[in-house]
């Protein structure tokens, strides 16, 4: 299993709109082959900042599967205009 990590800096004053859009977008990623789990959390200290953690069976399930899918185009349309600056996404592997 691999963990996708993204800090999502949502434009001030847009948190409620982002959360509604995310609720619409969530099934798009959950239906992807290789998807395992998703967790979205909001920062207490910086309420405009969200932490997205997505667990995938392989890194390629995210980078080649989801990101090249039609669903990713809809994901982008629903969510990407909320970010400033655009988030950095990294993948993590478990440490034995």
C-alpha positions as MATLAB code, in Angstrom:
seq = 'XXXXXXXXXXXXXXXXXXXXXXXXXXXXXXXXXXXXXXXXXXXXXXXXXXXXXXXXXXXXXXXXXXXXXXXXXXXXXXXXXXXXXXXXXXXXXXXX';
ca = [
       0.000    0.000    0.000;
       1.108    3.531   -0.747;
      -0.067    6.771    0.780;
      -0.731    9.906   -1.246;
      -0.276   13.066    0.844;
      -1.459   16.525   -0.211;
      -1.804   19.730    1.773;
      -4.678   21.629    0.173;
      -4.506   25.407    0.704;
      -8.085   26.530    0.084;
      -8.678   30.183   -0.731;
      -9.869   32.089    2.352;
     -13.645   32.239    2.586;
     -14.159   29.258    0.246;
     -14.000   26.397    2.773;
     -17.732   25.619    2.793;
     -17.877   25.631   -1.023;
     -14.770   23.425   -1.163;
     -16.235   20.912    1.276;
     -19.467   20.677   -0.760;
     -17.491   20.230   -3.985;
     -15.282   17.627   -2.324;
     -18.349   15.637   -1.261;
     -19.368   15.551   -4.930;
     -15.838   14.664   -6.094;
     -15.126   11.974   -3.513;
     -16.983    9.119   -5.308;
     -14.922    9.823   -8.449;
     -11.721    8.755   -6.706;
     -13.284    6.069   -4.521;
     -14.432    4.162   -7.631;
     -10.918    3.961   -9.110;
      -9.115    0.634   -9.495;
      -6.411    0.407   -6.836;
      -8.119    2.865   -4.461;
      -8.053    1.713   -0.824;
      -9.127    4.611    1.414;
      -9.419    8.376    1.667;
      -9.255   10.774    4.576;
      -9.748   14.553    4.428;
      -8.972   16.614    7.547;
      -9.128   20.355    8.227;
      -6.428   22.171   10.181;
      -7.375   23.556   13.569;
      -4.642   26.217   13.543;
      -5.033   27.164    9.859;
      -8.694   26.552    8.918;
      -8.036   27.229    5.218;
      -5.626   24.246    5.097;
      -6.773   20.666    4.490;
      -4.837   17.416    4.590;
      -5.778   14.799    2.007;
      -4.540   11.255    2.566;
      -5.395    8.639   -0.038;
      -4.230    5.065    0.231;
      -3.569    3.227   -3.039;
      -2.567   -0.338   -3.822;
       0.210    1.033   -6.092;
       1.576    4.477   -6.901;
       0.643    3.831  -10.539;
      -3.008    3.363   -9.562;
      -2.913    7.073   -8.747;
      -0.409    8.524  -11.215;
      -1.333    6.475  -14.280;
      -4.808    5.198  -13.439;
      -6.725    7.996  -11.765;
      -4.803   10.926  -13.245;
      -5.325    9.628  -16.779;
      -9.001    8.813  -16.278;
     -12.074   10.755  -17.370;
     -13.027   11.013  -13.707;
      -9.860   12.987  -13.005;
     -10.999   15.651  -15.460;
     -14.197   16.053  -13.466;
     -12.197   16.007  -10.178;
     -10.045   18.861  -11.499;
     -13.074   20.870  -12.632;
     -14.738   20.473   -9.238;
     -11.734   21.165   -6.995;
      -8.651   22.724   -8.549;
      -9.993   26.295   -8.644;
     -10.159   26.319   -4.814;
      -6.373   26.080   -4.311;
      -3.892   28.919   -3.907;
      -1.138   27.960   -4.313;
      -1.633   24.647   -6.058;
      -0.876   21.722   -3.712;
       2.195   19.549   -3.855;
       1.364   15.841   -3.889;
       3.801   13.236   -2.592;
       3.625    9.464   -2.248;
       4.847    7.524    0.764;
       5.724    3.856    1.181;
       5.466    1.983    4.473;
       8.644    1.509    6.452;
       9.145   -2.103    7.520;
];
